[in-house]
């Protein structure tokens, strides 16, 4: 059974802000996109193990995702 989640993403799904961060608990998703990898490299302290951008990660079957407890910081404006 597929459940669609509504999750914040301030940049409109362009992989620029990091607000749609999710953690993949189980299952597999597509490989990280170039844009995603750039954010991971620029802000390594903002991403934990197994975290992906919800706007970029596409499930390759059943997945279990964990949403952050607090709203994620918009990396475009993080100082």
Residue frames as a rotation matrix with the C-alpha (Angstrom) as fourth column:
UNK 1
0.581 0.814 0.000 0.00
0.814 -0.581 0.000 0.00
0.000 0.000 -1.000 0.00
UNK 2
-0.467 -0.753 0.464 1.45
0.759 -0.610 -0.226 3.34
0.453 0.247 0.856 -1.02
UNK 3
0.517 0.563 -0.644 0.95
0.804 -0.578 0.140 6.37
-0.293 -0.591 -0.752 1.17
UNK 4
0.092 -0.445 0.891 1.69
0.596 -0.692 -0.407 9.83
0.798 0.568 0.202 -0.14
UNK 5
0.055 -0.172 -0.984 3.31
0.948 -0.301 0.106 12.15
-0.314 -0.938 0.146 2.37
UNK 6
0.752 0.092 0.653 3.00
0.295 -0.933 -0.208 15.90
0.590 0.349 -0.728 2.41
UNK 7
0.347 -0.744 -0.571 6.37
0.870 0.027 0.493 17.28
-0.351 -0.668 0.656 3.45
UNK 8
0.760 -0.049 -0.648 7.77
-0.055 -0.998 0.010 20.81
-0.648 0.028 -0.761 3.41
UNK 9
-0.072 -0.823 0.564 10.05
0.924 0.158 0.348 21.78
-0.375 0.546 0.749 0.54
UNK 10
0.344 0.249 -0.905 10.62
0.271 -0.949 -0.158 25.49
-0.899 -0.191 -0.394 0.22
UNK 11
-0.511 -0.632 -0.582 12.57
-0.359 -0.459 0.813 25.53
-0.781 0.625 0.008 -3.06
UNK 12
0.349 0.764 -0.543 9.83
-0.848 0.011 -0.530 23.86
-0.399 0.645 0.652 -5.08
UNK 13
0.817 -0.012 0.577 11.67
0.070 0.995 -0.078 20.55
-0.573 0.104 0.813 -5.42
UNK 14
0.850 -0.517 -0.097 14.87
-0.280 -0.289 -0.915 21.96
0.445 0.806 -0.391 -6.97
UNK 15
0.619 -0.612 -0.493 17.27
0.747 0.652 0.129 20.43
0.242 -0.448 0.861 -4.38
UNK 16
-0.031 -0.625 0.780 18.45
0.230 -0.764 -0.603 23.85
0.973 0.161 0.167 -3.23
UNK 17
0.128 0.198 0.972 17.18
-0.679 -0.697 0.231 24.27
0.723 -0.689 0.046 0.32
UNK 18
-0.763 -0.477 -0.437 17.32
-0.089 0.747 -0.659 20.93
0.641 -0.464 -0.612 2.17
UNK 19
-0.541 0.596 0.594 13.96
-0.839 -0.326 -0.437 21.49
-0.067 -0.734 0.676 3.89
UNK 20
0.503 0.778 -0.377 12.50
-0.812 0.575 0.103 18.23
0.297 0.254 0.921 2.54
UNK 21
-0.536 -0.842 -0.060 15.09
-0.741 0.504 -0.444 16.09
0.404 -0.193 -0.894 4.32
UNK 22
0.735 0.665 0.133 14.00
-0.657 0.650 0.381 12.54
0.167 -0.367 0.915 5.17
UNK 23
-0.418 -0.820 0.392 15.82
-0.845 0.509 0.164 9.49
-0.334 -0.263 -0.905 6.52
UNK 24
0.216 0.407 -0.888 15.44
-0.700 0.698 0.150 6.23
0.680 0.589 0.435 4.63
UNK 25
0.067 -0.093 0.993 14.90
-0.915 0.391 0.098 3.62
-0.397 -0.916 -0.059 7.37
UNK 26
-0.265 -0.092 0.960 14.19
0.117 0.985 0.127 0.66
-0.957 0.146 -0.251 5.11
UNK 27
0.721 0.497 0.484 14.00
0.484 0.138 -0.864 0.04
-0.496 0.857 -0.141 1.38
UNK 28
-0.422 -0.885 0.198 15.91
0.727 -0.200 0.657 1.50
-0.542 0.421 0.728 -1.52
UNK 29
0.679 0.514 -0.525 15.67
0.102 -0.774 -0.625 4.74
-0.727 0.371 -0.578 -3.43
UNK 30
0.836 -0.393 0.382 17.32
0.380 -0.086 -0.921 6.03
0.395 0.915 0.077 -6.57
UNK 31
-0.106 -0.955 -0.278 20.94
0.989 -0.071 -0.133 7.15
0.107 -0.289 0.951 -6.28
UNK 32
0.203 0.129 -0.971 21.48
0.478 -0.878 -0.017 10.72
-0.855 -0.461 -0.240 -5.05
UNK 33
0.805 0.130 0.578 21.28
0.579 -0.385 -0.719 13.32
0.129 0.914 -0.386 -7.79
UNK 34
-0.188 -0.904 0.383 24.12
0.757 -0.382 -0.530 15.69
0.626 0.191 0.756 -8.62
UNK 35
0.001 0.286 0.958 22.25
-0.266 -0.924 0.276 18.52
0.964 -0.255 0.075 -6.88
UNK 36
0.932 0.361 -0.029 21.75
-0.102 0.339 0.935 16.40
0.348 -0.869 0.353 -3.77
UNK 37
0.462 -0.839 -0.286 25.43
0.868 0.494 -0.049 15.44
0.182 -0.226 0.957 -3.64
UNK 38
-0.267 -0.530 0.805 26.40
0.350 -0.832 -0.431 19.11
0.898 0.166 0.408 -3.90
UNK 39
0.440 0.493 0.750 24.25
-0.526 -0.536 0.661 19.97
0.728 -0.685 0.024 -0.84
UNK 40
0.944 -0.128 -0.304 25.68
0.299 0.722 0.624 17.00
0.139 -0.680 0.720 1.09
UNK 41
0.085 -0.993 0.083 29.20
0.908 0.043 -0.416 18.24
0.410 0.110 0.905 0.30
UNK 42
-0.268 -0.151 0.952 28.49
0.060 -0.988 -0.140 21.90
0.962 0.020 0.274 1.10
UNK 43
0.026 0.413 0.910 26.63
-0.896 -0.394 0.204 21.17
0.443 -0.821 0.360 4.38
UNK 44
-0.367 -0.205 -0.907 27.91
-0.070 0.979 -0.193 17.84
0.927 -0.008 -0.374 5.75
UNK 45
-0.999 -0.043 -0.001 26.94
0.000 0.023 -1.000 18.77
0.043 -0.999 -0.023 9.33
UNK 46
-0.436 0.899 -0.030 23.29
-0.867 -0.429 -0.255 19.16
-0.242 -0.085 0.967 8.27
UNK 47
0.358 0.558 -0.748 22.83
-0.774 0.626 0.096 15.61
0.522 0.545 0.656 6.94
UNK 48
0.024 -0.275 0.961 22.84
-0.800 0.571 0.183 12.42
-0.600 -0.773 -0.206 8.97
UNK 49
-0.911 -0.372 0.179 23.35
-0.238 0.828 0.508 8.81
-0.338 0.420 -0.842 7.87
UNK 50
-0.616 0.667 0.420 20.65
0.744 0.667 0.032 7.63
-0.259 0.332 -0.907 5.52
UNK 51
0.064 0.670 -0.740 19.25
0.208 -0.734 -0.647 11.12
-0.976 -0.113 -0.186 4.97
UNK 52
-0.611 -0.110 0.784 18.09
0.789 -0.005 0.614 12.18
-0.063 0.994 0.090 1.54
UNK 53
-0.818 0.447 -0.363 16.15
-0.446 -0.890 -0.091 15.00
-0.363 0.088 0.928 -0.03
UNK 54
-0.258 0.820 0.511 12.54
0.259 0.568 -0.781 13.95
-0.931 -0.069 -0.359 -0.38
UNK 55
0.532 0.478 -0.699 12.23
-0.458 -0.531 -0.713 15.99
-0.712 0.700 -0.063 -3.56
UNK 56
-0.010 -0.659 -0.752 14.99
-0.999 0.046 -0.027 13.95
0.052 0.751 -0.659 -5.24
UNK 57
-0.852 -0.328 0.408 14.86
-0.404 0.908 -0.114 10.43
-0.333 -0.262 -0.906 -3.78
UNK 58
0.033 0.855 -0.518 12.50
-0.952 0.185 0.244 8.15
0.304 0.485 0.820 -5.70
UNK 59
0.095 0.044 0.995 11.49
-0.662 0.749 0.030 4.84
-0.743 -0.662 0.100 -4.09
UNK 60
-0.490 -0.271 -0.828 12.51
-0.795 0.528 0.298 1.67
0.357 0.805 -0.474 -5.89
UNK 61
-0.347 0.465 -0.814 9.86
0.373 0.865 0.335 -0.35
0.860 -0.188 -0.474 -4.06
UNK 62
0.745 0.633 -0.210 8.42
0.401 -0.174 0.899 -0.22
0.533 -0.754 -0.383 -0.58
UNK 63
-0.434 -0.865 0.253 10.26
0.297 -0.402 -0.866 2.20
0.851 -0.300 0.431 1.70
UNK 64
0.577 0.471 -0.667 9.99
0.808 -0.210 0.551 3.37
0.119 -0.857 -0.502 5.26
UNK 65
-0.196 -0.582 0.789 10.92
0.374 -0.788 -0.488 7.01
0.906 0.200 0.372 5.75
UNK 66
0.074 0.152 -0.986 11.41
0.981 -0.191 0.045 8.97
-0.182 -0.970 -0.163 8.93
UNK 67
0.421 0.132 0.897 10.55
0.411 -0.910 -0.059 12.65
0.809 0.393 -0.438 8.92
UNK 68
-0.699 -0.714 0.040 12.53
0.315 -0.358 -0.879 15.04
0.642 -0.602 0.475 11.13
UNK 69
-0.154 0.625 -0.765 10.88
0.985 0.037 -0.168 15.98
-0.077 -0.780 -0.622 14.43
UNK 70
0.089 0.100 -0.991 11.60
0.237 -0.969 -0.077 19.67
-0.968 -0.228 -0.110 13.85
UNK 71
0.964 0.259 0.060 11.30
0.138 -0.294 -0.946 21.64
-0.228 0.920 -0.319 10.65
UNK 72
0.210 -0.937 0.281 14.57
0.944 0.268 0.190 21.51
-0.253 0.226 0.941 8.70
UNK 73
0.085 -0.327 -0.941 16.62
0.092 -0.938 0.334 24.67
-0.992 -0.115 -0.049 8.23
UNK 74
0.964 0.165 0.210 16.52
0.235 -0.150 -0.960 26.27
-0.127 0.975 -0.184 4.79
UNK 75
0.245 -0.969 0.017 20.20
0.802 0.212 0.559 25.94
-0.545 -0.123 0.829 3.82
UNK 76
0.102 -0.175 0.979 19.95
0.805 -0.564 -0.185 28.85
0.585 0.807 0.083 1.40
UNK 77
0.438 0.174 0.882 19.55
-0.195 -0.939 0.282 31.18
0.878 -0.296 -0.377 4.39
UNK 78
0.843 -0.176 -0.508 21.47
0.524 0.478 0.705 29.31
0.119 -0.861 0.495 7.09
UNK 79
0.459 -0.714 0.529 24.14
-0.329 -0.690 -0.645 31.49
0.825 0.122 -0.551 8.68
